[in-house]
């Protein structure tokens, strides 16, 4: 909140990049930050800290803007000290929101497989990795299923409580005055965090592009992994759009859709194990099918709730008018929903691409014999070929940025036409 509104609007997206990107990027960046990386619990905690820091900053800033309002001005009139203002006024207002933030981070930590699997070093085991080891190492499937159901119950209960708290939030008191809420030291720390996270990664990639012959990186194995990732992206995009239209249809007909909250924060291992049992491993087509369905179960609801649910909720009055004037569902989608949410859907499709390219933990949990760009990068990472892993991740990131740019230009052209 130290920055101006214009700068803050840009920073809001930039500082959350670690939270948006797949875990593989943060793992690579964190391994590069420290000369000797502390594998184990300390290493896992460090990566989780880097991943959630930017998201937490934006979350807290928005809470302050919504709840503190112009109380800072009143405090300045009565000469309230900064410490008293923060402890006696701000903290009671945002205490429950801080609890919600802590639970969001807890959900991410308890259901994460990729970060503890790579950075744990066999010591930083969380519940997700513990269930994974029960299934694929110890072959104790009954215990694994019971633990998975216990974990899913925790995830479901906390997720629904968080959603209920968001709906019950008090109305906004107006844009928060920055009195006693800004910190130059915190602003410098935030910019340093961005410079280390993004700048360190870019410098490492540029150095590798100069030093290493790219022919050795983008070889036959890479091309095979790339085509597999593209197949998954095309199938997952089609499945996600079908899921989205099903959600819209239920909302259009029944005005609510609470059942999908069951999959708001699902277990990677439990869904992967379910796909492993349902689909046979004899056919490559079955591997692609179970990976696409599994990724849909894992990410579709979270993407919808994060990037589309608010926009759909704003259409409730328009849906009511559609019922009054007998406008059918297809006309609602093409003439009302699509024009207002088109850019959000474009961005979601780009995130689906990023997931398809870099997800490796679920593929391992499902037992799929598919080599994607993500699994190839993870293989290089575990075989101490960090340079190759960096360049493959940079390829995914670069193509994702190009996709966003193209979709944005297409969106602007569509609006002008």
C-alpha positions in Angstrom: 0.0 0.0 0.0 3.1 2.2 -0.1 2.7 2.5 -3.9 0.3 4.6 -5.9 -2.9 3.1 -7.2 -1.5 2.7 -10.7 1.6 1.0 -9.6 -0.4 -1.2 -7.2 -2.6 -2.4 -10.0 0.4 -3.7 -11.9 2.1 -5.1 -8.8 -1.1 -7.0 -7.8 -0.6 -9.4 -10.7 3.2 -9.5 -10.6 3.6 -10.4 -7.0 1.2 -13.4 -7.3 3.2 -15.0 -10.1 4.8 -17.5 -7.8 1.3 -18.6 -6.6 -0.1 -18.8 -10.1 2.8 -20.7 -11.7 3.0 -24.5 -11.3 5.2 -25.6 -8.3 8.0 -26.7 -10.7 9.0 -23.1 -11.4 9.3 -22.2 -7.7 11.2 -25.4 -6.9 13.8 -24.5 -9.6 14.1 -20.9 -8.5 14.4 -21.7 -4.8 17.1 -24.4 -5.6 19.0 -21.6 -7.3 18.6 -19.0 -4.6 20.7 -20.8 -1.9 24.2 -22.2 -2.6 23.5 -25.2 -0.4 19.8 -26.0 -0.4 18.5 -27.4 2.9 16.6 -30.5 1.7 14.0 -31.7 4.2 11.4 -29.8 6.3 13.4 -26.5 6.2 13.7 -26.6 2.4 10.0 -27.4 2.0 9.0 -24.6 4.3 11.3 -22.2 2.4 9.6 -23.0 -0.9 6.1 -22.7 0.5 7.1 -19.3 2.0 8.3 -18.1 -1.4 5.2 -19.4 -3.2 2.6 -17.9 -0.8 4.3 -14.6 0.1 3.0 -12.5 -2.9 -0.5 -14.0 -2.6 -0.6 -13.1 1.1 0.5 -9.5 0.5 -2.3 -9.0 -2.1 -4.8 -10.8 0.2 -4.0 -8.6 3.2 -4.0 -5.4 1.2 -7.4 -6.1 -0.2 -8.7 -6.9 3.3 -7.4 -3.7 4.6 -9.0 -1.8 1.7 -12.4 -3.4 2.3 -12.5 -3.3 6.1 -10.4 -0.4 7.4 -12.1 2.1 5.1 -11.3 5.7 6.1 -10.7 4.9 9.8 -7.1 6.0 9.2 -8.3 9.6 8.6 -10.3 9.5 11.8 -7.3 8.1 13.7 -5.1 10.9 12.4 -7.6 13.5 13.6 -7.5 12.1 17.1 -3.7 11.6 17.0 -3.9 7.9 17.5 -0.4 6.3 17.6 0.5 3.9 14.8 0.9 0.9 17.2 -2.4 1.6 18.9 -4.1 2.0 15.5 -2.8 -1.3 14.3 -3.4 -3.3 17.5 -6.7 -1.9 18.7 -8.4 -1.0 15.4 -6.9 -2.8 12.5 -6.2 -6.2 14.0 -9.7 -6.8 15.5 -11.2 -6.0 12.0 -9.0 -8.3 10.1 -8.4 -11.1 12.6 -10.8 -13.6 11.0 -9.4 -12.8 7.6 -5.9 -13.6 8.8 -7.3 -16.9 10.0 -8.8 -17.5 6.6 -5.5 -16.7 4.9 -3.7 -19.1 7.2 -6.2 -21.9 6.4 -5.8 -21.3 2.7 -2.0 -21.7 3.0 -2.6 -24.8 5.2 -4.8 -26.4 2.5 -2.1 -25.8 0.0 0.6 -27.3 2.2 -1.4 -30.4 3.2 -2.4 -31.2 -0.3 0.9 -30.4 -2.1 2.7 -33.4 -3.6 5.3 -31.8 -6.0 7.2 -29.6 -3.5 7.7 -32.1 -0.7 8.4 -34.9 -3.2 11.3 -32.9 -4.8 12.6 -30.7 -2.0 11.8 -33.1 0.9 14.8 -35.3 0.3 13.1 -38.2 2.0 12.7 -36.2 5.2 10.3 -33.4 4.5 7.2 -35.7 4.3 3.8 -34.2 4.5 0.5 -36.1 4.6 0.3 -36.2 0.8 3.7 -37.7 0.3 3.0 -40.1 3.2 -0.1 -41.4 1.4 1.9 -41.6 -1.9 4.6 -43.8 -0.2 1.9 -46.0 1.3 0.5 -46.7 -2.2 3.5 -47.0 -4.4 6.3 -48.0 -2.1 4.8 -50.0 0.8 1.8 -51.2 -1.2 -0.5 -50.8 1.8 -3.5 -49.6 -0.2 -6.2 -49.9 2.6 -4.3 -47.6 4.9 -3.6 -45.2 2.1 -7.3 -45.0 1.1 -8.3 -44.4 4.8 -5.7 -41.7 5.1 -6.8 -40.2 1.8 -10.4 -40.1 2.9 -9.4 -38.5 6.2 -7.4 -35.9 4.4 -10.2 -35.2 1.9 -12.7 -34.7 4.8 -10.3 -32.1 6.3 -9.9 -30.4 2.9 -13.6 -30.3 2.3 -14.5 -29.0 5.7 -12.0 -26.2 5.7 -12.7 -25.2 2.1 -16.5 -24.9 2.7 -15.8 -22.9 5.9 -13.6 -20.5 3.9 -16.2 -20.1 1.2 -18.9 -19.4 3.8 -16.7 -16.8 5.5 -16.1 -15.1 2.2 -19.8 -14.8 1.6 -20.4 -13.4 5.1 -17.8 -10.7 4.8 -19.0 -7.3 5.9 -19.7 -4.6 3.3 -16.8 -2.4 2.2 -16.2 0.7 4.2 -14.6 2.5 1.3 -11.1 2.7 0.0 -8.7 2.6 2.9 -6.7 5.7 3.7 -3.0 4.9 3.7 -2.4 6.6 7.1 -0.5 4.2 9.4 -0.8 1.4 6.9 2.2 1.9 4.7 5.8 0.9 5.3 8.8 1.9 3.2 10.8 -1.0 4.6 8.1 -3.5 3.6 7.9 -2.0 0.1 11.7 -2.4 -0.3 11.4 -6.0 1.0 8.6 -6.7 -1.5 10.6 -5.3 -4.5 13.6 -7.3 -3.4 11.5 -10.4 -3.3 10.3 -9.8 -6.9 13.9 -9.0 -8.1 15.3 -12.2 -6.5 12.4 -14.4 -7.7 12.0 -13.1 -11.3 15.4 -11.5 -11.9 17.4 -14.4 -10.6 15.5 -16.9 -12.8 15.8 -14.8 -15.9 19.5 -14.2 -15.4 20.1 -17.9 -14.9 18.2 -18.8 -18.1 19.9 -16.1 -20.2 23.3 -17.3 -19.0 22.4 -20.9 -19.9 21.2 -20.0 -23.3 24.6 -18.4 -24.0 26.7 -21.2 -22.5 24.8 -24.3 -23.5 24.1 -25.6 -27.1 20.4 -25.7 -27.3 20.6 -28.7 -29.7 21.5 -30.9 -26.7 18.4 -29.7 -24.8 15.7 -29.7 -27.4 16.4 -33.2 -28.7 14.2 -36.1 -29.7 13.1 -36.7 -26.1 12.0 -33.1 -25.8 10.0 -33.3 -29.0 8.2 -36.4 -27.9 7.5 -34.9 -24.5 6.3 -31.7 -26.1 3.8 -33.5 -28.3 2.5 -35.4 -25.3 2.0 -32.2 -23.4 0.1 -30.7 -26.4 -2.2 -33.7 -26.6 -3.0 -33.3 -22.9 -3.6 -29.6 -23.3 -6.0 -30.1 -26.2 -7.9 -32.8 -24.3 -7.9 -30.9 -21.0 -9.1 -27.7 -22.7 -12.0 -29.5 -24.2 -12.9 -31.2 -20.9 -12.6 -27.9 -19.0 -14.9 -26.1 -21.4 -17.4 -28.9 -21.1 -17.2 -28.6 -17.3 -17.7 -24.9 -17.5 -20.8 -25.1 -19.7 -22.2 -27.8 -17.3 -21.7 -25.4 -14.4 -23.3 -22.6 -16.3 -26.3 -24.8 -17.2 -26.9 -25.7 -13.5 -26.6 -22.1 -12.4 -28.9 -21.0 -15.2 -31.5 -23.6 -14.3 -31.2 -23.8 -10.5 -29.4 -20.6 -9.6 -26.8 -22.4 -7.4 -24.0 -24.9 -7.6 -22.6 -26.0 -4.3 -21.8 -29.6 -5.2 -18.6 -28.7 -7.0 -17.1 -27.5 -3.7 -16.3 -31.2 -3.0 -13.4 -30.8 -5.5 -12.3 -27.4 -4.4 -9.0 -28.7 -3.0 -8.7 -32.4 -3.7 -5.9 -34.8 -2.9 -3.5 -35.3 -5.9 -2.6 -38.8 -4.6 -6.1 -39.9 -4.0 -7.4 -38.9 -7.4 -4.3 -40.3 -9.0 -4.7 -43.6 -7.3 -8.4 -43.7 -8.3 -7.3 -43.2 -12.0 -4.7 -45.8 -11.5 -7.3 -48.4 -10.4 -10.0 -47.5 -12.9 -8.0 -47.3 -16.1 -5.8 -50.1 -17.4 -2.2 -49.4 -18.1 -1.9 -51.5 -21.3 -2.9 -48.7 -23.7 -1.3 -45.3 -24.2 -4.7 -43.8 -25.0 -5.9 -44.8 -21.5 -2.9 -43.1 -20.0 -3.8 -39.8 -21.8 -7.5 -40.2 -20.8 -6.8 -40.7 -17.1 -4.3 -37.9 -17.0 -6.8 -35.5 -18.6 -9.7 -36.5 -16.3 -7.4 -36.4 -13.3 -6.1 -33.0 -14.0 -9.7 -31.9 -14.6 -10.7 -33.1 -11.2 -7.7 -31.5 -9.6 -7.8 -28.0 -11.1 -11.1 -27.3 -12.8 -13.0 -26.2 -9.6 -10.1 -24.2 -8.3 -9.7 -22.3 -11.6 -13.4 -21.7 -11.8 -13.8 -20.4 -8.2 -10.7 -18.2 -8.6 -11.2 -16.6 -12.0 -14.8 -17.1 -13.0 -17.1 -17.5 -10.0 -17.2 -13.8 -9.1 -18.1 -12.9 -12.7 -20.8 -15.5 -12.9 -22.2 -14.3 -9.5 -22.6 -10.8 -11.0 -24.8 -12.3 -13.8 -27.5 -13.5 -11.4 -29.8 -10.5 -12.1 -29.3 -11.0 -15.9 -30.1 -14.7 -15.5 -33.4 -13.7 -13.8 -34.2 -11.4 -16.7 -33.5 -14.2 -19.1 -36.0 -16.4 -17.3 -38.5 -13.5 -17.3 -38.1 -12.9 -21.1 -37.9 -16.6 -22.0 -34.3 -16.3 -23.3 -32.9 -19.8 -23.7 -29.6 -21.1 -22.4 -27.7 -21.0 -25.7 -28.6 -17.3 -26.2 -27.6 -16.5 -22.6 -24.2 -18.1 -23.2 -23.5 -16.5 -26.6 -25.0 -13.0 -26.0 -24.6 -12.4 -22.3 -22.0 -14.7 -20.6 -19.4 -14.9 -23.4 -19.0 -11.2 -24.1 -18.6 -10.4 -20.4 -16.2 -13.2 -19.4 -14.3 -13.9 -22.7 -11.0 -12.5 -21.5 -11.2 -14.5 -18.2 -11.8 -17.7 -20.2 -8.8 -16.9 -22.4 -6.6 -16.5 -19.4 -7.9 -19.8 -17.9 -7.1 -21.6 -21.2 -3.6 -20.3 -21.0 -3.3 -21.6 -17.4 -4.6 -25.0 -18.6 -1.7 -24.9 -21.1 0.8 -24.1 -18.3 -0.6 -27.0 -16.2 -0.4 -29.4 -19.1 3.2 -28.5 -19.8 4.5 -28.6 -16.3 2.4 -30.9 -14.1 4.4 -34.0 -13.1 3.3 -35.0 -9.6 -0.2 -36.2 -10.7 1.3 -38.2 -13.6 3.5 -40.0 -11.2 0.6 -40.6 -8.7 -1.6 -42.0 -11.5 1.0 -44.4 -12.8 0.7 -43.0 -16.3 3.6 -44.0 -18.6 3.7 -40.6 -20.4 6.7 -38.4 -20.8 5.6 -34.7 -20.8 7.7 -31.6 -20.6 7.0 -31.5 -16.8 8.0 -35.1 -16.2 11.1 -34.6 -18.3 12.0 -31.5 -16.4 11.5 -33.3 -13.1 13.7 -36.2 -14.4 16.5 -33.7 -15.2 16.1 -32.1 -11.8 16.4 -35.4 -9.9 19.4 -36.5 -12.0 21.3 -33.3 -11.1 20.9 -31.8 -14.6 19.7 -28.5 -13.4 20.7 -26.5 -16.5 18.5 -28.7 -18.7 15.6 -28.4 -16.3 15.9 -24.6 -16.3 15.8 -24.3 -20.0 12.8 -26.6 -20.4 10.9 -24.6 -17.8 11.9 -21.4 -19.6 10.5 -22.8 -22.8 7.1 -23.5 -21.1 7.1 -20.0 -19.5 8.0 -18.2 -22.8 5.4 -20.0 -24.8 2.8 -19.3 -22.1 3.6 -15.6 -22.2 3.4 -15.6 -26.0 0.0 -17.4 -25.7 -1.3 -14.7 -23.3 -0.1 -11.9 -25.7 -1.8 -13.5 -28.7 -5.1 -14.1 -26.8 -5.0 -10.5 -25.5 -4.5 -9.1 -29.0 -7.3 -11.4 -30.3 -9.5 -10.1 -27.4 -8.9 -6.5 -28.3 -9.5 -7.2 -32.0 -12.7 -9.0 -31.2 -14.0 -6.0 -29.1 -13.1 -3.5 -31.8 -14.9 -5.6 -34.5 
